Amino acid sequence: MARTKTNKTRSKRKSKIYIKPSKRGSLHKALGVPMDEKIPANLLAIKPTDSPAMRKKKIFAKNFRNARKK
């Protein structure tokens, strides 16, 4: 069989991050920030009382904050 170029093209493609529609806006809702406003950095600080799910959402929000500026 001949080799295809799919392996090379796969590595060049950017993967899109998919967030379930049911989970979209859940961090805004939990923190009490309206959807049309950015979440302030002081609210993204991880507290010892945060649940594992809330920690994961806050870490994702911190990391993704700079990715969307392009």
VEXDOSE-560230 format. One line per field, with one value per residue (C-alpha): x, y, z; chain; residue in one letter; residue number from 1. Coordinates in steps of 0.001 Angstrom, whole numbers. Each point is the difference from the previous one (the first is absolute). Last residue first. Layout:
! residues N
X	X | ...
Y	Y | ...
Z	Z | ...
ch	A | ...
aa	a | ...
i	NUM | ...
! end
This chain:
! residues 70
X	-6092 | -1100 | -1698 | 3033 | 714 | -3023 | 212 | 2551 | -1788 | -3431 | 1278 | 1478 | -3286 | -2062 | 2267 | -88 | -3816 | -173 | 2395 | -2175 | 1243 | 527 | 3780 | -464 | 1208 | 273 | -2258 | -2084 | 3077 | 584 | -3347 | -2402 | -677 | -3459 | -2804 | -823 | -702 | 2279 | -1534 | 2941 | -2043 | -1898 | 3143 | 1623 | -3065 | -13 | 358 | -426 | -3327 | 1288 | 2901 | 3351 | 2026 | 3533 | 1075 | 3103 | 2402 | 1039 | 3712 | 349 | -2877 | 1440 | 3191 | -1788 | -2476 | 2688 | -725 | 2377 | -409 | -1106
Y	36635 | 779 | -3381 | -1814 | 2500 | -893 | -3701 | -781 | 1922 | -1307 | -3591 | 360 | 1441 | -2775 | -2736 | 1539 | 167 | -3689 | -953 | 1915 | 3322 | 273 | 333 | 3045 | 327 | 3580 | 531 | 2590 | 2249 | -193 | 1625 | -2081 | 1845 | 1510 | -983 | -3162 | 1905 | -928 | -1785 | -2360 | -3172 | 1474 | 1184 | -3392 | -1797 | 2156 | -2924 | -3337 | -1020 | 1070 | -2429 | 1684 | -1013 | 1240 | 64 | -1844 | 1901 | -1825 | -381 | -3375 | -1461 | 1082 | -1989 | -3181 | 287 | 29 | -3513 | -2895 | -2404 | -3499
Z	17741 | 3580 | 584 | 1425 | 2790 | 2164 | -847 | 2704 | 2749 | -1051 | -83 | 3483 | 1281 | -1568 | 1406 | 3474 | -178 | -919 | 2812 | 2495 | 1312 | 3791 | -251 | -2252 | -3572 | -1217 | -3019 | 1862 | 359 | -3763 | -794 | -2134 | -3233 | -475 | -2424 | 1950 | 3237 | 2923 | 3003 | 535 | -477 | -2964 | -1736 | 615 | -1399 | -3125 | -2366 | 1797 | -1601 | -3416 | 373 | -497 | -3040 | -433 | -3601 | -1046 | -2181 | -3124 | -719 | 1750 | -1949 | -3334 | 509 | 1042 | -2860 | -2672 | -1146 | -137 | -2874 | 731
ch	A | A | A | A | A | A | A | A | A | A | A | A | A | A | A | A | A | A | A | A | A | A | A | A | A | A | A | A | A | A | A | A | A | A | A | A | A | A | A | A | A | A | A | A | A | A | A | A | A | A | A | A | A | A | A | A | A | A | A | A | A | A | A | A | A | A | A | A | A | A
aa	k | k | r | a | n | r | f | n | k | a | f | i | k | k | k | r | m | a | p | s | d | t | p | k | i | a | l | l | n | a | p | i | k | e | d | m | p | v | g | l | a | k | h | l | s | g | r | k | s | p | k | i | y | i | k | s | k | r | k | s | r | t | k | n | t | k | t | r | a | m
i	70 | 69 | 68 | 67 | 66 | 65 | 64 | 63 | 62 | 61 | 60 | 59 | 58 | 57 | 56 | 55 | 54 | 53 | 52 | 51 | 50 | 49 | 48 | 47 | 46 | 45 | 44 | 43 | 42 | 41 | 40 | 39 | 38 | 37 | 36 | 35 | 34 | 33 | 32 | 31 | 30 | 29 | 28 | 27 | 26 | 25 | 24 | 23 | 22 | 21 | 20 | 19 | 18 | 17 | 16 | 15 | 14 | 13 | 12 | 11 | 10 | 9 | 8 | 7 | 6 | 5 | 4 | 3 | 2 | 1
! end
